[in-house]
Amino acid sequence: MIIENTYEFEVDDVECPVDGQKIKYHVILETSEKILVEDILDFFENVKTHPIFQEDLARAACRHFGCDVEIKGLHNGVAIHSNYDLEVGIEI
């Protein structure tokens, strides 16, 4: 039996390294393992301490949690969808 857990949430006030704009992200983590909500909150609170590109955030979350990650954000009117697949190890 394969169990899949999906964790879906919003992250506010992540700073863009180019223009300093605060961006809100919609994040989905998918895994067959359990992730503690407190670990998710801690990781994404720490992200807010320094500017980071959305694509790098997806990669970092994938590596940190060992799961597939999808992040959607809107930056200066451009919708960005970043997906990072743990199985392949590359952005999809």
C-alpha positions in Angstrom: 0.0 0.0 0.0 1.3 3.4 -0.9 0.3 6.3 1.2 0.6 9.9 -0.1 0.5 12.8 2.2 -0.2 16.3 0.8 0.6 19.4 2.8 -0.8 22.6 1.3 -0.4 26.1 2.7 0.4 29.8 2.0 3.7 31.6 2.9 3.6 35.3 3.1 6.4 38.0 2.9 9.2 36.1 1.2 11.6 38.8 -0.2 12.6 38.8 -3.8 16.4 39.2 -4.1 16.1 41.5 -7.1 13.6 44.2 -6.2 12.8 43.4 -2.5 9.1 42.9 -3.2 7.4 40.7 -0.6 5.8 37.7 -2.3 3.1 35.3 -1.2 3.5 31.7 -2.2 1.1 28.8 -2.4 3.1 25.7 -1.5 2.3 22.0 -1.9 4.5 19.2 -0.4 3.8 15.6 -1.5 5.4 12.6 0.2 4.8 9.1 1.4 6.3 10.1 4.7 5.0 12.2 7.6 6.1 15.8 7.9 5.5 17.6 11.2 3.6 20.8 10.7 5.9 22.5 13.2 8.9 21.5 10.9 7.1 23.1 7.9 6.4 26.3 9.8 10.0 26.5 11.1 11.5 26.0 7.6 9.4 28.6 5.9 9.8 31.1 8.8 13.5 30.8 8.4 13.2 31.4 4.6 11.8 34.9 5.4 15.1 35.9 7.0 16.9 36.4 3.7 15.9 37.1 0.1 15.4 34.0 -2.1 14.2 33.2 -5.7 11.1 31.0 -5.9 12.9 28.4 -8.0 15.7 28.1 -5.3 13.1 27.9 -2.6 11.4 25.0 -4.3 14.7 23.2 -4.7 15.7 23.9 -1.0 12.3 22.7 0.3 12.6 19.5 -1.8 16.0 18.7 -0.4 15.1 19.7 3.2 11.8 17.6 3.4 12.8 14.9 0.9 9.6 15.2 -1.1 8.1 16.6 -4.2 7.4 20.4 -4.0 5.2 22.7 -6.0 5.3 26.5 -5.4 3.1 29.1 -7.1 3.7 32.8 -6.8 2.8 36.1 -8.5 5.6 38.5 -9.0 5.0 41.8 -10.8 2.0 40.4 -12.5 3.8 37.2 -13.7 2.5 33.9 -12.4 5.4 31.5 -11.7 4.9 27.8 -11.1 8.0 25.9 -9.8 7.9 22.2 -9.4 10.7 20.1 -8.0 10.5 16.3 -8.2 12.5 14.4 -5.7 12.5 11.2 -7.8 14.1 12.8 -10.8 16.1 15.4 -8.9 15.4 18.1 -11.4 12.9 20.9 -11.9 9.8 19.8 -14.0 
